[in-house]
Amino acid sequence: MVPWILDVKSGNIRLDLDGGYPNGHNPLDSHGISGFVAEIPTELVPFRLDIVKAPKPLPEFASYLYNDIYVGETARGLIEELEPSVHRFYETIVTRNGNQVTGASYYRFRLGQENILSDALVVDSSDVVEQELASKLPDGSVVRSSVLLPKARPTRLTWRRSIVLSRHLWVDSRLGTFLIASDELYSAFRSAGITGFNAQECRFFENA
C-alpha cells in the first residue's frame, strides 16, 4: 500500500485544460485566493468558473488554472465516503465559454485543515530542496519561513506513516503544491474512472 501524488498541474497540460473566472467574479484580484488549501469567503459562494477548453464530459478531479481543484459528484462522493466531513466542497457555477454547464454538479475543493501536516515528508529521502523565504509585513517587520521545492520531475516523495496515520488526502505544510492520496482513495478513483490528474507513486519511510 503506497501513497500517490495526484498531480493536477501535469494533468492540466496533458488534457489541454483551460479556464478562468467570469468578469465581475475574479477572487484572485479581489481576495488573493488561490490553491486547494485556501479558505473561500462566504460572499464568493457559489464559486464561479468559466471553462475555455476541456473534454466532454468534464474531468472529475481537475485544475483549470493555478493550484485550484474542481471535483464532480462522483469524486466528491468517494472522498466523503473515506473522510466524511473533513474537506470542504464549495458549490460552483460552471460555464463553458459563457454558457452554463448543466446535467452535473461541480465543486471547488478545499483540503481539510487537519490534513495539512507538519514534518510529514522525509526530506532526506525525497527529491526536494529547502529554501528560505522572507516576507515583509505592513508594519515593516520581516517574517522568515522555510519551504520545500521539487528538484526533479517526476518527484520522488517519502512520507512518515506515523504522521500521515489513516488520512486519505494530505499535503506537507512546506510542500503545498503536491496533493497526496492514500492507495485506497487512488484505487477508488481509478475504479470509478476519475480523470483530470496524473498519478505518481510515492512511498512510506520504513522506520517512521
N, C-alpha and C positions, 0 to 999 in steps of 0.2 A: 504494500500500500504506500504510494508515494504522492506528494502534493504536486500540483500543476499550476504553472503560470497561465492565466487567461489573458493573453496579450491582445487587447483591443486595438492598439496602435497598428501593429502589423496586419491585423485582420482588416482594419480600415483600408490600408493600402492594397491588400490582396483583392478585396471586394470592390475597390474603387468607390468607397462611400464618401458622400459629401453632403453637408447640411449646415444650417445656421439658425439664427433666431430671427423671427419676423420683425419688421420695422415696428418700433414702439415697445418692444418687449425684449430688449437686449440686456440681460442681467450682468453680462461681463462689463458693460460700460457703467451701469448704474450701481452695481453692488460688488463687482470684482469677484464673481463666483465662477469657479472652475474646478473640475475634478470630482471623482466619485466619493470623496470624503467631505465635501462641502455641505454645510447646512443651507437649506433653502428657506428664505423668509416666507412667511405665510402669504404675503401680498403678491408673491410671484407664482402661487399655485392656483389654478393648474398651470404647469410649466408649458412652454411653447417651443416647438422645434419644427423648422421647415426643411424638408429633405430635397436636395437638388438631384443627387444621384444615389441610387440603391436598387438592388434587385427586388422583384416581387415574388412572394411576399417579403416583407421587411425582415432582416435578421432579428433573432430573438434576444441577442445579448451583444450589443454593438456600440461603437463610438462614431459619431459623425463629425466631431471636432474636439480638439483638446483631449483631456482625460475623462470627459463626461461619459457615462454609460447609460444606455436606454435599454430596458428589458420589456419583453412581451409577457402575456399572461402565462404562457407555459413555463418560461424561465422563472418568473416570479413564483409560481406555484411550487416548483422544485426547490427553490431557495427557502421558501417559507416552510415547506414540509420538514426540512432538515434543521433550520434555525428559525423557528417561529418567533415573531415579534422582536427580532434582533436588528434587522435592517429597515431602512425607510424606502418607500416607493411613492414618488410624487406623481400624481396624475398629470399626464402630459397630453396636450392637444398637438397632434402630429399632422402637418400638411405636407403635400408634395407639390412644389412649385406653386404654392398658394392655395391648393385645393385640399380640403380636409380628407385625411385617410380614414375610411370607415371600415367596419367589419372586424376590427381588432382593437384592443386596448394596449397602450404603451405607457411606461413609467420611467421617470428619471430615477436612477438607483443611487442610494447613499449607503455606504458601508456603516454598520453599527459601530458606535464609538468604542465599545468594549473589544472590538476586533482589530483595532489599531494598536499594534503590540510594540513594546519596547524591548530591544535586545533579543528579538526572536530569531534574527538572522545570525548565522555563524559566519562572521566577516572573513576570517582567515580561510574558510573553505568555500568562499563564494567569489564570483567574478565582479567584485565591486571595489571602489576606491573611496576613501573618506575625504571629504572636502569641508573646510571651514567657511562659513558664511557670516558676514557682518551686515546687520540691518540697522539703519538709523531711525530712531523714533522721532515723533513730532517735537518732543521736548529737548532734542539734541543728543540724547543718550544713545549708546550703541549696544545692541544685543547681538551676541555671537552664538552661533549654533553650528551643529555638525550634521552633514547629510551624507548619504551614500549614493554614488553614481555608478552605473554599469560601466565596466571597462572592456567588455567583449560582448559580441552578439553572435549567436544566441548566448544568453547569460546563465551561467550555472549558479544556482542558489541552493544553499543548505540551511535547514531550519532546525530549531530546537523544539523537539516534541514536548518537552516539559513546559514550554511557554505556550505553544500552539494549543495543546491539550486536544479537546474534542471539537474545535472550531472547524467550520466548513468553508468560510471565506475570511481572508485576513490580509493585512499588509503589515510590514515593519514601518514604524513611525518615521524612520530615517530614509526609507526607500519607498516612498508613497506611490510611485508610478506603476508598481508591479502588484497586481491583484492576484492572490493565490487561492486556489480551491483545493479542497480535500479530494482524494481519489474517489470517494463516494459521490460527491456532488458532480465532479467531472464525468464520471461514468453515467450518472443520471442524465446529464446534458447530452452526452454522446448518444445514449439510447433514444432520447427524445428528438434527436436531430437538430439540437440547438446550434445555430451558426452565428457568425459575426466576429469571432476571435480566432487566434491561433493558439494552440496549446503546446506548452513545453514542459517536459518532466523536470521536477526538482528532486530533492531527497531530504530525508531527515538525518541528522547527525546521530551516529550510533550511541554515543555516550551522553546525550543531552536531551 
